[in-house]
């Protein structure tokens, strides 16, 4: 995170592959948004009142600007033409501001995010007063001990 950077947190309580915020993040990335920090995604499990609570959090650079340049005339095409354009990478690159190019970029970005999320295990979130610790599931016992000692 940079000094003065505005961070927007997008949180949900669903698993990341089912969370509607994952599609929101993909759409924002396609539109020029940037994720914030080195680890802009956090998926945690926490015990609250004896029940597990899941939280999915995305960190987005809130100071960035998303720019749309809709400069194309209305057109009517059939599904075959839509599919032809959607599947044609060169056409999408040549027409980056066309809605079909955005839709393709969105679909690809969402697929990429989902592929990255599939392999991630949720971390454990522990709170002690106003302090908290996030412990990755695959952390070795020594690292877990160090994190818990910092929590106090």
Secondary structure, DSSP 8 states (H G I E B T S, - for coil): --TT--EEEEEESS-TTT-HHHHHHHHHHHTT--B-SS--EEEEEEEETTEEEEEEEEEEETT---------------HHHHHHHHH-HHHHHHTTTSHHHHHHHHHHHHHHHHHHHHT---EEEEEETTEEEEE-TT--HHHHHHHHHHH-
